[in-house]
């Protein structure tokens, strides 16, 4: 791990999977009679469809895309417990109640204590980010909750407009901000928009060679906070 060459002023944090622990979603699928393995398939489909609509110039709110993709996935399940509409509602509710990773609360507190401006930048709704942080006892460590839904056209990350919205909302410039995410596609998108980047490698995987490499890599938010505060 190595620190950035110059200290940033603003930290923009992705939310889904970066801050939230999505492991419980497997159980949420099982609770409605679907295989837990479908959780990963569903989430990948949400990202695919959200990216596709953004690329086509017709971005849609995360919740709408997620519910639509979920209905498609669950329709093919034999022996679904609740009625389809109820199953969709139950799984979507579970998504809004996910816990944060254990390192999130101390990591955010450390970032905030070091004088950095901390903001979330999600493809989802700010209400979901707010609930996640409050359940983790970390809401006071975040200065701003931002969503791409407020970007021009509602463009999802990794579209440049999404990162530009984050910069405008925080009053920062690309060279003074760092985007933090577990998703290599998010890191790549932010780098192409001129931001510096930090990849949270929670699982020890190899970063894809076909995407722009992160400026900083760390195994946890607490470790990253130490690097960014130097």
Phi and psi in degrees as GROMACS dihedral restraints (atoms count N, CA, C in turn):
[ dihedral_restraints ]
;  ai    aj    ak    al  type     phi  dphi    fc
    3     4     5     6     1  -135.4    20    10
    4     5     6     7     1   147.5    20    10
    6     7     8     9     1   -78.4    20    10
    7     8     9    10     1   164.0    20    10
    9    10    11    12     1   -67.5    20    10
   10    11    12    13     1   155.8    20    10
   12    13    14    15     1   -65.3    20    10
   13    14    15    16     1   -33.5    20    10
   15    16    17    18     1  -132.5    20    10
   16    17    18    19     1   146.8    20    10
   18    19    20    21     1   -71.8    20    10
   19    20    21    22     1   133.0    20    10
   21    22    23    24     1   -77.2    20    10
   22    23    24    25     1   165.2    20    10
   24    25    26    27     1   -98.5    20    10
   25    26    27    28     1   -32.2    20    10
   27    28    29    30     1  -126.7    20    10
   28    29    30    31     1   137.2    20    10
   30    31    32    33     1  -115.6    20    10
   31    32    33    34     1   119.1    20    10
   33    34    35    36     1  -103.6    20    10
   34    35    36    37     1   121.2    20    10
   36    37    38    39     1  -110.9    20    10
   37    38    39    40     1   126.6    20    10
   39    40    41    42     1   -63.3    20    10
   40    41    42    43     1   159.5    20    10
   42    43    44    45     1  -112.4    20    10
   43    44    45    46     1   -60.6    20    10
   45    46    47    48     1   -63.0    20    10
   46    47    48    49     1   117.9    20    10
   48    49    50    51     1    76.5    20    10
   49    50    51    52     1   -30.6    20    10
   51    52    53    54     1   -72.8    20    10
   52    53    54    55     1   -49.3    20    10
   54    55    56    57     1  -100.6    20    10
   55    56    57    58     1   -37.3    20    10
   57    58    59    60     1   -89.1    20    10
   58    59    60    61     1   143.2    20    10
   60    61    62    63     1   -93.7    20    10
   61    62    63    64     1   109.4    20    10
   63    64    65    66     1   -89.2    20    10
   64    65    66    67     1     3.5    20    10
   66    67    68    69     1   -55.3    20    10
   67    68    69    70     1   -38.4    20    10
   69    70    71    72     1   -63.9    20    10
   70    71    72    73     1   -11.9    20    10
   72    73    74    75     1   -65.3    20    10
   73    74    75    76     1   -28.5    20    10
   75    76    77    78     1   -60.5    20    10
   76    77    78    79     1   -42.7    20    10
   78    79    80    81     1   -67.0    20    10
   79    80    81    82     1   -35.8    20    10
   81    82    83    84     1   -61.9    20    10
   82    83    84    85     1   -39.3    20    10
   84    85    86    87     1   -67.8    20    10
   85    86    87    88     1   -42.0    20    10
   87    88    89    90     1   -63.3    20    10
   88    89    90    91     1   -33.9    20    10
   90    91    92    93     1   -65.4    20    10
   91    92    93    94     1   -21.9    20    10
   93    94    95    96     1  -102.8    20    10
   94    95    96    97     1     8.8    20    10
   96    97    98    99     1    91.4    20    10
   97    98    99   100     1    14.3    20    10
   99   100   101   102     1  -106.9    20    10
  100   101   102   103     1   153.9    20    10
  102   103   104   105     1   -62.2    20    10
  103   104   105   106     1   138.0    20    10
  105   106   107   108     1   -61.7    20    10
  106   107   108   109     1   -27.1    20    10
  108   109   110   111     1   -64.8    20    10
  109   110   111   112     1   -18.4    20    10
  111   112   113   114     1   -70.3    20    10
  112   113   114   115     1   -16.5    20    10
  114   115   116   117     1   -60.5    20    10
  115   116   117   118     1   -45.9    20    10
  117   118   119   120     1   -67.5    20    10
  118   119   120   121     1   -39.0    20    10
  120   121   122   123     1   -61.8    20    10
  121   122   123   124     1   -44.2    20    10
  123   124   125   126     1   -62.1    20    10
  124   125   126   127     1   -48.4    20    10
  126   127   128   129     1   -64.9    20    10
  127   128   129   130     1   -39.1    20    10
  129   130   131   132     1   -62.2    20    10
  130   131   132   133     1   -37.6    20    10
  132   133   134   135     1   -67.1    20    10
  133   134   135   136     1   -36.1    20    10
  135   136   137   138     1   -61.5    20    10
  136   137   138   139     1   -47.8    20    10
  138   139   140   141     1   -62.4    20    10
  139   140   141   142     1   -45.3    20    10
  141   142   143   144     1   -56.5    20    10
  142   143   144   145     1   -49.0    20    10
  144   145   146   147     1   -71.1    20    10
  145   146   147   148     1   -35.7    20    10
  147   148   149   150     1   -65.9    20    10
  148   149   150   151     1   -42.1    20    10
  150   151   152   153     1   -64.5    20    10
  151   152   153   154     1   -41.8    20    10
  153   154   155   156     1   -63.8    20    10
  154   155   156   157     1   -43.3    20    10
  156   157   158   159     1   -65.9    20    10
  157   158   159   160     1   -37.9    20    10
  159   160   161   162     1   -63.7    20    10
  160   161   162   163     1   -44.5    20    10
  162   163   164   165     1   -62.3    20    10
  163   164   165   166     1   -30.4    20    10
  165   166   167   168     1   -85.4    20    10
  166   167   168   169     1    -0.6    20    10
  168   169   170   171     1    78.4    20    10
  169   170   171   172     1    23.0    20    10
  171   172   173   174     1  -137.1    20    10
  172   173   174   175     1    53.0    20    10
  174   175   176   177     1   -58.7    20    10
  175   176   177   178     1   148.0    20    10
  177   178   179   180     1  -127.8    20    10
  178   179   180   181     1   156.2    20    10
  180   181   182   183     1   -58.7    20    10
  181   182   183   184     1   145.2    20    10
  183   184   185   186     1   -54.5    20    10
  184   185   186   187     1   -45.5    20    10
  186   187   188   189     1   -61.5    20    10
  187   188   189   190     1   -37.1    20    10
  189   190   191   192     1   -67.3    20    10
  190   191   192   193     1   -44.3    20    10
  192   193   194   195     1   -65.9    20    10
  193   194   195   196     1   -42.5    20    10
  195   196   197   198     1   -63.9    20    10
  196   197   198   199     1   -44.2    20    10
  198   199   200   201     1   -66.6    20    10
  199   200   201   202     1   -40.3    20    10
  201   202   203   204     1   -64.5    20    10
  202   203   204   205     1   -43.6    20    10
  204   205   206   207     1   -66.4    20    10
  205   206   207   208     1   -35.6    20    10
  207   208   209   210     1   -66.8    20    10
  208   209   210   211     1   -42.0    20    10
  210   211   212   213     1   -59.6    20    10
  211   212   213   214     1   -42.8    20    10
  213   214   215   216     1   -62.4    20    10
  214   215   216   217     1   -42.8    20    10
  216   217   218   219     1   -67.3    20    10
  217   218   219   220     1   -43.3    20    10
  219   220   221   222     1   -77.0    20    10
  220   221   222   223     1   -23.7    20    10
  222   223   224   225     1   -60.0    20    10
  223   224   225   226     1   -27.8    20    10
  225   226   227   228     1   -89.2    20    10
  226   227   228   229     1     4.9    20    10
  228   229   230   231     1   -90.8    20    10
  229   230   231   232     1   125.1    20    10
  231   232   233   234     1   -81.2    20    10
  232   233   234   235     1   138.5    20    10
  234   235   236   237     1    75.6    20    10
  235   236   237   238     1    27.5    20    10
  237   238   239   240     1   -59.2    20    10
  238   239   240   241     1   135.5    20    10
  240   241   242   243     1   -67.5    20    10
  241   242   243   244     1   -75.6    20    10
  243   244   245   246     1   -72.0    20    10
  244   245   246   247     1   168.4    20    10
  246   247   248   249     1   -61.3    20    10
  247   248   249   250     1   155.9    20    10
  249   250   251   252     1   -54.7    20    10
  250   251   252   253     1   -47.0    20    10
  252   253   254   255     1   -60.0    20    10
  253   254   255   256     1   -41.9    20    10
  255   256   257   258     1   -68.2    20    10
  256   257   258   259     1   -37.7    20    10
  258   259   260   261     1   -64.4    20    10
  259   260   261   262     1   -43.2    20    10
  261   262   263   264     1   -60.6    20    10
  262   263   264   265     1   -45.8    20    10
  264   265   266   267     1   -62.4    20    10
  265   266   267   268     1   -41.3    20    10
  267   268   269   270     1   -65.0    20    10
  268   269   270   271     1   -44.0    20    10
  270   271   272   273     1   -69.8    20    10
  271   272   273   274     1   -40.4    20    10
  273   274   275   276     1   -63.2    20    10
  274   275   276   277     1   -38.7    20    10
  276   277   278   279     1   -61.8    20    10
  277   278   279   280     1   -39.9    20    10
  279   280   281   282     1   -62.4    20    10
  280   281   282   283     1   -37.2    20    10
  282   283   284   285     1   -64.0    20    10
  283   284   285   286     1   -34.3    20    10
  285   286   287   288     1   -79.3    20    10
  286   287   288   289     1    -6.0    20    10
  288   289   290   291     1  -116.7    20    10
  289   290   291   292     1    20.0    20    10
  291   292   293   294     1   -64.3    20    10
  292   293   294   295     1   151.1    20    10
  294   295   296   297     1   -84.0    20    10
  295   296   297   298     1   163.9    20    10
  297   298   299   300     1   -87.4    20    10
  298   299   300   301     1   154.9    20    10
  300   301   302   303     1   -61.2    20    10
  301   302   303   304     1   150.3    20    10
  303   304   305   306     1   -58.2    20    10
  304   305   306   307     1   -27.9    20    10
  306   307   308   309     1   -83.5    20    10
  307   308   309   310     1    -6.4    20    10
  309   310   311   312     1   -67.8    20    10
  310   311   312   313     1   -51.7    20    10
  312   313   314   315     1   -60.2    20    10
  313   314   315   316     1   -51.4    20    10
  315   316   317   318     1   -67.5    20    10
  316   317   318   319     1   -32.9    20    10
  318   319   320   321     1   -66.4    20    10
  319   320   321   322     1   -44.9    20    10
  321   322   323   324     1   -64.6    20    10
  322   323   324   325     1   -40.7    20    10
  324   325   326   327     1   -61.1    20    10
  325   326   327   328     1   -39.8    20    10
  327   328   329   330     1   -67.8    20    10
  328   329   330   331     1   -40.6    20    10
  330   331   332   333     1   -61.3    20    10
  331   332   333   334     1   -45.7    20    10
  333   334   335   336     1   -66.0    20    10
  334   335   336   337     1   -41.0    20    10
  336   337   338   339     1   -66.2    20    10
  337   338   339   340     1   -25.7    20    10
  339   340   341   342     1   -81.1    20    10
  340   341   342   343     1    -0.4    20    10
  342   343   344   345     1    93.1    20    10
  343   344   345   346     1     5.1    20    10
  345   346   347   348     1   -78.7    20    10
  346   347   348   349     1   146.5    20    10
  348   349   350   351     1   -83.2    20    10
  349   350   351   352     1   119.2    20    10
  351   352   353   354     1  -108.8    20    10
  352   353   354   355     1   127.2    20    10
  354   355   356   357     1  -140.8    20    10
  355   356   357   358     1   149.0    20    10
  357   358   359   360     1   -96.5    20    10
  358   359   360   361     1   148.2    20    10
  360   361   362   363     1  -137.1    20    10
  361   362   363   364     1   102.7    20    10
  363   364   365   366     1  -116.1    20    10
  364   365   366   367     1   153.3    20    10
  366   367   368   369     1   -78.7    20    10
  367   368   369   370     1   -10.9    20    10
  369   370   371   372     1   -95.6    20    10
  370   371   372   373     1  -158.4    20    10
  372   373   374   375     1   -91.4    20    10
  373   374   375   376     1   146.9    20    10
  375   376   377   378     1   -65.5    20    10
  376   377   378   379     1   -26.9    20    10
  378   379   380   381     1   -63.1    20    10
  379   380   381   382     1   -35.7    20    10
  381   382   383   384     1   -68.7    20    10
  382   383   384   385     1   -42.2    20    10
  384   385   386   387     1   -61.2    20    10
  385   386   387   388     1   -42.9    20    10
  387   388   389   390     1   -61.0    20    10
  388   389   390   391     1   -46.7    20    10
  390   391   392   393     1   -62.8    20    10
  391   392   393   394     1   -43.0    20    10
  393   394   395   396     1   -58.7    20    10
  394   395   396   397     1   -48.4    20    10
  396   397   398   399     1   -68.3    20    10
  397   398   399   400     1   -37.1    20    10
  399   400   401   402     1   -66.4    20    10
  400   401   402   403     1   -41.8    20    10
  402   403   404   405     1   -63.0    20    10
  403   404   405   406     1   -30.3    20    10
  405   406   407   408     1   -85.5    20    10
  406   407   408   409     1    -5.2    20    10
  408   409   410   411     1    70.0    20    10
  409   410   411   412     1    28.6    20    10
  411   412   413   414     1  -120.1    20    10
  412   413   414   415     1     8.3    20    10
  414   415   416   417     1   -61.6    20    10
  415   416   417   418     1   -35.9    20    10
  417   418   419   420     1   -71.1    20    10
  418   419   420   421     1   -11.4    20    10
  420   421   422   423     1   -88.2    20    10
  421   422   423   424     1    -3.5    20    10
  423   424   425   426     1  -116.0    20    10
  424   425   426   427     1   125.9    20    10
  426   427   428   429     1   -76.8    20    10
  427   428   429   430     1   -39.3    20    10
  429   430   431   432     1  -140.8    20    10
  430   431   432   433     1   143.5    20    10
  432   433   434   435     1  -110.7    20    10
  433   434   435   436     1   115.9    20    10
  435   436   437   438     1  -119.0    20    10
  436   437   438   439     1   148.4    20    10
  438   439   440   441     1  -133.1    20    10
  439   440   441   442     1   145.7    20    10
  441   442   443   444     1   -67.0    20    10
  442   443   444   445     1   -14.3    20    10
  444   445   446   447     1   -61.6    20    10
  445   446   447   448     1   -19.9    20    10
  447   448   449   450     1   -97.3    20    10
  448   449   450   451     1     0.8    20    10
  450   451   452   453     1   -78.6    20    10
  451   452   453   454     1   159.6    20    10
  453   454   455   456     1   -53.8    20    10
  454   455   456   457     1   121.9    20    10
  456   457   458   459     1    73.6    20    10
  457   458   459   460     1     3.7    20    10
  459   460   461   462     1    66.2    20    10
  460   461   462   463     1    26.9    20    10
  462   463   464   465     1   -60.1    20    10
  463   464   465   466     1   128.8    20    10
  465   466   467   468     1   -75.9    20    10
  466   467   468   469     1   149.1    20    10
  468   469   470   471     1   -60.5    20    10
  469   470   471   472     1   139.4    20    10
  471   472   473   474     1   -98.8    20    10
  472   473   474   475     1    26.3    20    10
  474   475   476   477     1   -66.2    20    10
  475   476   477   478     1   140.5    20    10
  477   478   479   480     1   -54.2    20    10
  478   479   480   481     1   -36.0    20    10
  480   481   482   483     1   -60.4    20    10
  481   482   483   484     1   -29.8    20    10
  483   484   485   486     1   -67.7    20    10
  484   485   486   487     1   -45.2    20    10
  486   487   488   489     1   -70.7    20    10
  487   488   489   490     1   -35.8    20    10
  489   490   491   492     1   -63.0    20    10
  490   491   492   493     1   -36.0    20    10
  492   493   494   495     1   -61.9    20    10
  493   494   495   496     1   -43.5    20    10
  495   496   497   498     1   -61.1    20    10
  496   497   498   499     1   -39.6    20    10
  498   499   500   501     1   -67.8    20    10
  499   500   501   502     1   -44.0    20    10
  501   502   503   504     1   -61.8    20    10
  502   503   504   505     1   -44.9    20    10
  504   505   506   507     1   -65.6    20    10
  505   506   507   508     1   -31.2    20    10
  507   508   509   510     1   -94.6    20    10
  508   509   510   511     1    -5.2    20    10
  510   511   512   513     1    68.2    20    10
  511   512   513   514     1    28.9    20    10
  513   514   515   516     1  -108.6    20    10
  514   515   516   517     1   174.7    20    10
  516   517   518   519     1  -118.0    20    10
  517   518   519   520     1   159.2    20    10
  519   520   521   522     1   -57.1    20    10
  520   521   522   523     1   -36.9    20    10
  522   523   524   525     1   -75.9    20    10
  523   524   525   526     1   -10.7    20    10
  525   526   527   528     1  -107.5    20    10
  526   527   528   529     1     3.8    20    10
  528   529   530   531     1  -120.2    20    10
  529   530   531   532     1   152.8    20    10
  531   532   533   534     1  -130.2    20    10
  532   533   534   535     1   132.5    20    10
  534   535   536   537     1   -95.9    20    10
  535   536   537   538     1   129.8    20    10
  537   538   539   540     1  -114.6    20    10
  538   539   540   541     1   127.1    20    10
  540   541   542   543     1  -157.5    20    10
  541   542   543   544     1   157.3    20    10
  543   544   545   546     1   -89.0    20    10
  544   545   546   547     1   -14.9    20    10
  546   547   548   549     1   -90.6    20    10
  547   548   549   550     1   118.3    20    10
  549   550   551   552     1   -56.9    20    10
  550   551   552   553     1   -34.7    20    10
  552   553   554   555     1   -63.4    20    10
  553   554   555   556     1   -32.5    20    10
  555   556   557   558     1   -72.9    20    10
  556   557   558   559     1   -42.7    20    10
  558   559   560   561     1   -59.4    20    10
  559   560   561   562     1   -46.3    20    10
  561   562   563   564     1   -61.6    20    10
  562   563   564   565     1   -44.9    20    10
  564   565   566   567     1   -62.3    20    10
  565   566   567   568     1   -43.0    20    10
  567   568   569   570     1   -65.2    20    10
  568   569   570   571     1   -40.5    20    10
  570   571   572   573     1   -62.1    20    10
  571   572   573   574     1   -40.2    20    10
  573   574   575   576     1   -68.8    20    10
  574   575   576   577     1   -23.0    20    10
  576   577   578   579     1   -87.2    20    10
  577   578   579   580     1     1.7    20    10
  579   580   581   582     1    96.5    20    10
  580   581   582   583     1    -2.5    20    10
  582   583   584   585     1   -80.2    20    10
  583   584   585   586     1   157.8    20    10
  585   586   587   588     1   -81.9    20    10
  586   587   588   589     1   159.6    20    10
  588   589   590   591     1  -136.8    20    10
  589   590   591   592     1   151.7    20    10
  591   592   593   594     1  -135.0    20    10
  592   593   594   595     1   128.2    20    10
  594   595   596   597     1  -103.8    20    10
  595   596   597   598     1   123.7    20    10
  597   598   599   600     1   -87.8    20    10
  598   599   600   601     1   107.4    20    10
  600   601   602   603     1   -96.1    20    10
  601   602   603   604     1    80.4    20    10
  603   604   605   606     1   -72.8    20    10
  604   605   606   607     1   -23.0    20    10
  606   607   608   609     1  -110.4    20    10
  607   608   609   610     1    -1.6    20    10
  609   610   611   612     1    74.7    20    10
  610   611   612   613     1    24.1    20    10
  612   613   614   615     1   -82.4    20    10
  613   614   615   616     1   162.5    20    10
  615   616   617   618     1   -80.9    20    10
  616   617   618   619     1   133.1    20    10
  618   619   620   621     1   -70.3    20    10
  619   620   621   622     1   137.0    20    10
  621   622   623   624     1   -61.3    20    10
  622   623   624   625     1   128.9    20    10
  624   625   626   627     1   -71.4    20    10
  625   626   627   628     1   -18.7    20    10
  627   628   629   630     1   -86.9    20    10
  628   629   630   631     1    -1.6    20    10
  630   631   632   633     1  -110.6    20    10
  631   632   633   634     1   156.3    20    10
  633   634   635   636     1   -60.6    20    10
  634   635   636   637     1   126.5    20    10
  636   637   638   639     1   -67.3    20    10
  637   638   639   640     1   146.3    20    10
  639   640   641   642     1   -71.1    20    10
  640   641   642   643     1   156.2    20    10
  642   643   644   645     1   -74.4    20    10
  643   644   645   646     1   -32.2    20    10
  645   646   647   648     1  -138.7    20    10
  646   647   648   649     1   141.9    20    10
  648   649   650   651     1  -126.5    20    10
  649   650   651   652     1   136.0    20    10
  651   652   653   654     1  -144.8    20    10
  652   653   654   655     1   152.2    20    10
  654   655   656   657     1   -81.8    20    10
  655   656   657   658     1   -13.2    20    10
  657   658   659   660     1  -155.9    20    10
  658   659   660   661     1   167.0    20    10
  660   661   662   663     1   -71.6    20    10
  661   662   663   664     1   -31.3    20    10
  663   664   665   666     1   -67.3    20    10
  664   665   666   667     1   -40.7    20    10
  666   667   668   669     1   -66.6    20    10
  667   668   669   670     1   -38.9    20    10
  669   670   671   672     1   -65.8    20    10
  670   671   672   673     1   -40.6    20    10
  672   673   674   675     1   -58.0    20    10
  673   674   675   676     1   -37.7    20    10
  675   676   677   678     1   -65.0    20    10
  676   677   678   679     1   -39.8    20    10
  678   679   680   681     1   -68.3    20    10
  679   680   681   682     1   -43.9    20    10
  681   682   683   684     1   -74.8    20    10
  682   683   684   685     1   -18.6    20    10
  684   685   686   687     1   -87.0    20    10
  685   686   687   688     1    -3.1    20    10
